[in-house]
């Protein structure tokens, strides 16, 4: 990867050392790690998630949190008011009675708040300011693997070290009674340290943060050999598409894994329109077949990777609150790339260019694409009618 602008200096300077780092896959591996981390916590726990369902998986996590607060651990949970719209009020009451601080981010209300676009979409767990998990995995059976079903495919990073302190600070900001909608961008830190492993990246457009979006742009422009991307809801804008085209023109091998199955079929239909463009550009297109694809992961040149909640579409770029971890560590990334290669080989089907589609078929795909982009635009920029716009957490 080549540094191409002065922005790279600030980007590299923000990396922090990690004493432990693991790539987790959805299913038993992820939830065992999460439950173990909850059980080992001694002082504090912060759990933020878009979806928390009180199914078998949710009840196990809930029980672990209750046991933690019973040990004297400070426990704080934030769930999104739209993603967890049907979360039982009885559970909230039981948690509060036990001593768990629980909040719903920007609850949807017909009379006070119809703003759908700005959601708490990040998924982060922090214990004692020392250990953290960041990814795209929600708390629900479908991410653990329901009986007889393969879990939805997604990833997370488990990390230990000083980066967990920064993640805890981000959690406390969101949990504050008056979480500000807007703030000034943090100045870059030029502290001359050696390149470390992990960089916390945020996207929250209303608070002047588009760090994850720019991470993708910089990584695509810096790529020299290879790019591998898992993208569950792939509807990139023109700027990202141009970055893919520039990388392909430089001879970079690009593989993109898209959803063969999705919880939002319209998203798949909209993405299908881009297949011709991807293949004309020289990008290899794969579809994940065993289960629903929910992953958001990218790897570049066996040196850099990012994992988190950020999707390559308008909603993540301009609407939702997102959190990713970027990793710059050739040994770690190259070893994980081998795992990813095996995953692609075992579970994906490559989409090869076929016969030219008929005009009605092309029109149908184009209409689906425009409808998908328009729907995302409407959701992203839907007006916020809340009179408490300065207090999205309540």
Backbone torsions as a table, in degrees:
resi	resn	phi	psi	omega
1	UNK	NA	132.3	-179.0
2	UNK	-101.5	138.9	170.9
3	UNK	-79.8	124.0	-172.7
4	UNK	-110.1	-21.1	-179.4
5	UNK	-141.6	170.2	178.5
6	UNK	-64.2	-19.6	179.0
7	UNK	-61.6	-28.0	179.2
8	UNK	-62.4	-33.1	-179.5
9	UNK	-60.7	-46.1	178.5
10	UNK	-65.9	-38.4	-179.3
11	UNK	-64.1	-48.9	179.6
12	UNK	-64.2	-35.5	-177.3
13	UNK	-66.6	-20.1	-177.3
14	UNK	-85.5	-6.1	178.4
15	UNK	-69.9	145.0	-179.3
16	UNK	-127.0	149.3	-179.1
17	UNK	-69.5	145.4	175.8
18	UNK	-120.1	125.3	-179.7
19	UNK	-77.1	-19.5	175.3
20	UNK	-150.1	143.6	-177.2
21	UNK	-150.9	128.2	179.2
22	UNK	-138.9	139.1	171.0
23	UNK	-92.0	122.2	-178.0
24	UNK	-107.0	144.1	176.2
25	UNK	-109.0	148.1	178.5
26	UNK	-57.4	152.2	-176.2
27	UNK	116.2	-157.9	-176.9
28	UNK	-59.9	-36.0	-178.2
29	UNK	-58.1	-47.4	-178.3
30	UNK	-66.3	-49.5	-173.0
31	UNK	-72.7	-29.3	172.8
32	UNK	-64.2	-41.9	178.2
33	UNK	-63.6	-43.7	179.8
34	UNK	-62.9	-47.3	-178.5
35	UNK	-66.3	-37.2	176.9
36	UNK	-64.3	-41.3	-179.4
37	UNK	-65.9	-38.2	176.5
38	UNK	-64.4	-43.5	-177.7
39	UNK	-65.7	-29.8	-177.1
40	UNK	-89.7	-9.6	-177.9
41	UNK	-63.7	140.5	-177.6
42	UNK	-115.2	-30.3	-174.5
43	UNK	-119.4	-48.8	-172.7
44	UNK	-149.6	151.0	175.6
45	UNK	-136.4	133.4	171.3
46	UNK	-124.9	124.4	178.0
47	UNK	-128.6	115.4	176.6
48	UNK	-118.3	133.2	179.9
49	UNK	-152.3	152.2	178.8
50	UNK	-75.7	-45.6	-178.7
51	UNK	-121.2	128.3	172.3
52	UNK	-131.9	106.5	-179.6
53	UNK	-102.6	136.2	179.9
54	UNK	-87.0	55.1	171.7
55	UNK	-94.2	-160.1	-177.1
56	UNK	-61.1	-43.7	179.4
57	UNK	-65.6	-45.4	179.1
58	UNK	-61.4	-38.3	179.5
59	UNK	-67.0	-36.9	177.4
60	UNK	-63.7	-43.3	178.8
61	UNK	-66.8	-41.5	179.2
62	UNK	-60.7	-44.5	178.9
63	UNK	-61.0	-42.0	179.4
64	UNK	-63.3	-39.2	178.8
65	UNK	-67.0	-41.2	178.4
66	UNK	-63.0	-40.7	178.4
67	UNK	-65.3	-37.0	179.8
68	UNK	-65.0	-45.8	-179.7
69	UNK	-66.8	-28.5	175.4
70	UNK	-67.5	-23.9	176.6
71	UNK	-84.7	-0.6	-178.9
72	UNK	95.1	10.5	178.4
73	UNK	-80.5	136.8	174.7
74	UNK	-76.4	118.9	-175.5
75	UNK	-119.8	129.2	178.0
76	UNK	-130.1	128.8	-179.7
77	UNK	-124.4	132.3	173.4
78	UNK	-125.2	125.2	176.5
79	UNK	-119.6	153.6	-178.2
80	UNK	-78.0	141.2	-176.4
81	UNK	-71.4	-17.8	176.9
82	UNK	-101.8	-47.6	179.4
83	UNK	-62.0	-33.6	178.5
84	UNK	-113.3	42.5	-175.3
85	UNK	-57.1	-35.3	-176.0
86	UNK	-99.3	19.0	179.2
87	UNK	-63.4	131.2	-172.8
88	UNK	-63.8	130.4	176.6
89	UNK	-64.6	-30.9	179.0
90	UNK	-62.4	-36.3	177.7
91	UNK	-68.5	-42.4	176.0
92	UNK	-56.6	-45.6	-179.4
93	UNK	-63.6	-42.3	179.3
94	UNK	-64.4	-41.0	178.1
95	UNK	-62.3	-47.0	-178.4
96	UNK	-63.5	-39.9	179.3
97	UNK	-63.9	-33.6	179.4
98	UNK	-78.1	-16.9	179.5
99	UNK	112.4	4.8	176.8
100	UNK	-81.6	132.0	174.3
101	UNK	-84.5	115.9	-177.8
102	UNK	-126.3	134.3	179.9
103	UNK	-137.3	150.4	174.1
104	UNK	-109.1	126.4	-177.4
105	UNK	-80.4	119.9	172.9
106	UNK	49.9	64.3	178.9
107	UNK	-60.5	137.9	179.4
108	UNK	-75.0	130.4	178.9
109	UNK	-140.8	132.7	-179.3
110	UNK	-61.1	-31.1	-173.0
111	UNK	-104.1	-17.0	-176.5
112	UNK	-124.8	-24.6	-175.5
113	UNK	-154.9	105.7	176.4
114	UNK	-109.4	15.4	-177.9
115	UNK	-78.4	109.1	-176.8
116	UNK	-92.7	-32.7	-169.4
117	UNK	-63.7	-43.6	-175.5
118	UNK	-86.1	97.3	-176.5
119	UNK	-116.8	156.6	171.7
120	UNK	-82.8	89.7	-174.0
121	UNK	-96.8	-9.1	-178.7
122	UNK	-75.4	155.7	178.5
123	UNK	-127.5	109.6	-174.3
124	UNK	-142.9	140.4	174.1
125	UNK	-129.5	132.8	178.4
126	UNK	-133.6	132.7	177.5
127	UNK	-121.9	122.7	172.7
128	UNK	60.7	16.3	-176.7
129	UNK	63.2	18.8	-176.1
130	UNK	-122.8	-30.8	-178.0
131	UNK	-129.9	142.5	-177.8
132	UNK	-148.8	156.4	174.1
133	UNK	-131.6	127.9	178.8
134	UNK	-131.5	133.4	178.6
135	UNK	-174.6	-149.4	-179.5
136	UNK	-120.4	14.4	-171.8
137	UNK	-94.6	122.6	176.9
138	UNK	-87.8	173.1	178.4
139	UNK	-95.7	99.3	-178.6
140	UNK	-169.1	155.3	-179.6
141	UNK	-57.5	-35.1	-175.1
142	UNK	-66.1	-20.8	175.6
143	UNK	-90.9	-16.9	178.0
144	UNK	-91.9	-32.1	-176.3
145	UNK	110.3	98.7	178.8
146	UNK	-70.3	165.0	-175.5
147	UNK	-55.7	118.2	179.1
148	UNK	79.5	2.8	-177.9
149	UNK	-118.1	143.2	174.2
150	UNK	-77.4	135.1	-179.8
151	UNK	-63.5	151.7	171.5
152	UNK	-55.4	137.7	-177.3
153	UNK	-80.0	123.2	175.3
154	UNK	-157.4	172.3	-175.5
155	UNK	-136.6	162.2	174.1
156	UNK	-152.1	161.2	174.8
157	UNK	-114.8	130.1	171.3
158	UNK	-97.2	130.6	-175.2
159	UNK	-139.5	144.4	172.1
160	UNK	-124.4	146.2	178.2
161	UNK	129.4	-166.0	-173.9
162	UNK	-64.7	-23.3	178.6
163	UNK	-62.5	-27.7	178.3
164	UNK	-65.2	-32.0	176.9
165	UNK	-63.3	-42.3	179.4
166	UNK	-65.4	-39.6	178.2
167	UNK	-64.7	-38.1	176.7
168	UNK	-63.9	-38.8	177.6
169	UNK	-62.3	-41.3	177.7
170	UNK	-62.6	-42.8	178.6
171	UNK	-60.6	-45.4	-179.4
172	UNK	-65.0	-32.8	175.6
173	UNK	-61.9	-47.2	-178.9
174	UNK	-65.5	-34.6	-177.7
175	UNK	-77.9	-13.6	-177.1
176	UNK	-62.0	144.8	-177.5
177	UNK	-56.9	-31.4	-179.0
178	UNK	-122.6	65.8	176.4
179	UNK	-64.9	114.2	-172.1
180	UNK	-69.8	143.1	175.3
181	UNK	-74.4	-34.5	-176.1
182	UNK	-129.5	143.9	171.7
183	UNK	-154.1	173.5	-179.7
184	UNK	-82.5	148.9	178.3
185	UNK	-68.6	136.3	176.3
186	UNK	-63.4	134.8	175.9
187	UNK	-67.4	146.9	177.9
188	UNK	-64.0	148.0	-176.5
189	UNK	-103.6	107.7	176.3
190	UNK	-96.6	86.5	-176.3
191	UNK	-111.2	9.0	169.9
192	UNK	67.9	14.3	-178.4
193	UNK	-76.4	160.2	176.3
194	UNK	-67.2	155.6	178.5
195	UNK	-60.2	126.0	-179.1
196	UNK	-104.7	-148.6	-169.8
197	UNK	-109.2	-41.6	-165.9
198	UNK	-126.4	138.5	178.5
199	UNK	-129.9	122.9	177.9
200	UNK	-79.6	125.5	-177.9
201	UNK	-124.7	136.5	-177.4
202	UNK	-122.9	151.8	167.7
203	UNK	-129.7	121.2	175.1
204	UNK	-158.4	89.1	-168.7
205	UNK	-56.4	-38.3	-178.4
206	UNK	-69.1	-18.1	176.9
207	UNK	-107.4	26.9	175.4
208	UNK	59.7	35.7	179.1
209	UNK	-123.7	116.9	173.6
210	UNK	-132.2	42.1	-172.8
211	UNK	-66.2	-41.8	-177.5
212	UNK	-67.0	-42.5	177.9
213	UNK	-56.6	-45.9	-179.5
214	UNK	-73.1	-28.3	173.1
215	UNK	-59.0	-45.4	178.5
216	UNK	-62.3	-46.2	-179.3
217	UNK	-60.5	-45.9	-179.2
218	UNK	-64.9	-42.4	-178.1
219	UNK	-66.1	-40.9	178.7
220	UNK	-63.7	-40.7	180.0
221	UNK	-73.8	-21.9	-179.4
222	UNK	-91.6	-12.3	-175.2
223	UNK	-62.1	137.9	179.2
224	UNK	-116.2	-29.9	-172.3
225	UNK	-125.5	-49.9	-170.8
226	UNK	-149.6	148.1	173.4
227	UNK	-136.0	131.0	174.6
228	UNK	-127.7	128.5	-172.2
229	UNK	-135.1	131.2	168.2
230	UNK	-105.9	121.1	-174.4
231	UNK	-135.9	111.4	-173.8
232	UNK	-78.5	-36.3	-179.1
233	UNK	-128.8	79.1	-166.3
234	UNK	-92.0	98.3	174.8
235	UNK	-139.6	67.1	-175.1
236	UNK	-70.9	151.5	175.3
237	UNK	-78.7	-179.0	-174.2
238	UNK	-62.1	-39.3	-175.8
239	UNK	-64.9	-43.0	177.5
240	UNK	-68.7	-38.3	178.2
241	UNK	-62.9	-39.3	176.8
242	UNK	-63.0	-38.2	178.8
243	UNK	-64.7	-40.0	175.2
244	UNK	-62.1	-42.8	-178.7
245	UNK	-64.7	-40.4	178.9
246	UNK	-63.8	-41.8	179.8
247	UNK	-64.1	-44.4	179.4
248	UNK	-62.9	-38.0	179.8
249	UNK	-65.7	-25.5	177.7
250	UNK	-81.7	-1.6	-179.6
251	UNK	90.2	12.7	178.1
252	UNK	-72.1	132.8	175.2
253	UNK	-79.0	122.4	-176.5
254	UNK	-119.4	125.5	174.0
255	UNK	-119.2	129.8	178.4
256	UNK	-123.4	124.4	177.0
257	UNK	-100.8	119.6	-178.3
258	UNK	-114.6	174.6	-174.0
259	UNK	-79.7	122.8	166.9
260	UNK	-82.9	-32.5	173.7
261	UNK	-124.7	143.5	-178.9
262	UNK	-143.9	151.8	173.0
263	UNK	-76.1	-11.3	177.4
264	UNK	-126.1	87.9	-175.7
265	UNK	-55.3	-32.4	179.7
266	UNK	-62.4	-30.7	178.9
267	UNK	-66.1	-40.0	177.3
268	UNK	-64.0	-45.5	-179.5
269	UNK	-60.5	-39.6	179.3
270	UNK	-67.3	-40.0	-179.4
271	UNK	-68.0	-29.3	-178.5
272	UNK	-58.0	-30.7	179.7
273	UNK	-62.3	-28.3	-176.5
274	UNK	-82.3	-8.9	-176.3
275	UNK	-60.3	-43.2	179.7
276	UNK	-61.1	-44.0	178.6
277	UNK	-62.8	-44.9	-179.9
278	UNK	-58.9	-46.1	-176.7
279	UNK	-72.5	-35.0	175.1
280	UNK	-63.6	-32.5	-178.9
281	UNK	-76.0	-15.0	-178.6
282	UNK	95.2	16.1	-179.6
283	UNK	-89.9	133.2	177.2
284	UNK	-79.1	127.6	-177.4
285	UNK	-110.3	129.5	177.2
286	UNK	-126.6	153.3	172.9
287	UNK	-120.1	133.3	175.3
288	UNK	-81.5	123.5	-170.4
289	UNK	-103.7	-33.4	-170.3
290	UNK	-64.0	-29.5	-175.2
291	UNK	-157.1	-176.8	175.9
292	UNK	-65.9	133.7	175.8
293	UNK	-90.7	122.9	178.7
294	UNK	-126.9	11.3	-169.4
295	UNK	-81.5	149.9	173.9
296	UNK	-135.8	92.6	-174.9
297	UNK	-144.1	142.1	175.3
298	UNK	-140.8	144.4	176.6
299	UNK	-131.5	140.6	-179.8
300	UNK	-133.2	124.5	169.5
301	UNK	56.4	26.4	-178.8
302	UNK	55.8	26.3	-179.8
303	UNK	-127.1	-36.6	-169.4
304	UNK	-128.0	143.2	171.9
305	UNK	-149.5	158.3	175.0
306	UNK	-136.1	140.1	179.1
307	UNK	-138.4	138.8	177.3
308	UNK	170.7	-146.1	-173.6
309	UNK	-105.6	-2.8	-170.7
310	UNK	-79.8	124.5	173.5
311	UNK	-98.4	151.8	178.3
312	UNK	-85.6	75.4	176.3
313	UNK	-158.0	175.5	-175.3
314	UNK	-63.1	-38.1	-174.2
315	UNK	-62.6	-43.8	178.2
316	UNK	-71.3	-34.9	-176.5
317	UNK	-72.5	-42.1	-171.7
318	UNK	-117.4	-10.0	-173.7
319	UNK	-113.6	-59.5	-168.4
320	UNK	-83.9	162.2	172.1
321	UNK	-90.6	117.5	-172.4
322	UNK	-123.0	156.7	179.7
323	UNK	-144.4	127.7	176.0
324	UNK	-129.1	157.6	167.5
325	UNK	-113.5	124.9	172.5
326	UNK	-95.0	139.0	-179.1
327	UNK	-121.9	131.2	176.6
328	UNK	-124.1	91.4	-174.6
329	UNK	-160.1	100.0	-175.1
330	UNK	-55.3	-40.4	-178.1
331	UNK	-64.6	-48.0	-179.2
332	UNK	-65.2	-48.3	-174.6
333	UNK	-66.8	-41.9	-178.7
334	UNK	-64.9	-37.1	178.8
335	UNK	-69.7	-38.6	177.5
336	UNK	-69.9	-30.5	178.6
337	UNK	-62.4	-36.0	176.6
338	UNK	-63.5	-38.8	175.8
339	UNK	-63.5	-41.9	-179.8
340	UNK	-66.2	-40.4	176.9
341	UNK	-57.9	-43.2	179.3
342	UNK	-64.1	-39.7	179.5
343	UNK	-62.5	-43.3	179.2
344	UNK	-64.5	-43.3	-178.5
345	UNK	-63.8	-40.6	-174.8
346	UNK	-81.4	-34.7	-168.4
347	UNK	-118.9	-0.2	-174.9
348	UNK	-116.1	154.5	172.2
349	UNK	-116.7	128.2	178.4
350	UNK	-77.0	135.6	178.7
351	UNK	-94.9	112.2	-178.3
352	UNK	-98.4	149.6	179.4
353	UNK	-59.9	132.0	179.4
354	UNK	-109.9	-162.1	177.8
355	UNK	-64.4	150.0	-179.5
356	UNK	-60.7	132.5	-177.3
357	UNK	-71.1	152.4	177.0
358	UNK	-67.9	161.3	-179.5
359	UNK	-60.0	-46.1	178.0
360	UNK	-59.2	-37.8	179.5
361	UNK	-66.9	-40.3	179.0
362	UNK	-66.2	-38.8	178.6
363	UNK	-64.8	-41.4	179.7
364	UNK	-61.8	-43.2	178.5
365	UNK	-66.5	-39.8	-179.6
366	UNK	-64.5	-41.8	178.6
367	UNK	-62.8	-41.1	178.3
368	UNK	-63.2	-40.5	179.6
369	UNK	-64.1	-48.9	-179.9
370	UNK	-63.1	-40.1	178.7
371	UNK	-63.9	-41.3	178.5
372	UNK	-64.2	-45.4	178.8
373	UNK	-64.0	-40.8	-179.5
374	UNK	-65.7	-43.0	179.0
375	UNK	-61.5	-44.0	177.7
376	UNK	-62.1	-39.7	179.4
377	UNK	-62.9	-44.0	-178.8
378	UNK	-65.0	-41.8	179.0
379	UNK	-65.9	-42.6	-176.5
380	UNK	-63.8	-45.2	-172.9
381	UNK	-106.7	20.5	175.8
382	UNK	-61.0	142.1	-174.9
383	UNK	-67.6	148.2	176.5
384	UNK	-99.9	109.7	-178.3
385	UNK	-90.7	5.6	-176.1
386	UNK	-69.4	134.5	172.0
387	UNK	-80.6	-4.9	179.7
388	UNK	-114.6	43.8	-173.7
389	UNK	-62.4	-20.8	177.5
390	UNK	-82.5	-1.8	-177.0
391	UNK	-133.4	72.9	-177.0
392	UNK	-71.3	-17.9	178.3
393	UNK	-100.5	123.4	177.7
394	UNK	-145.1	NA	NA
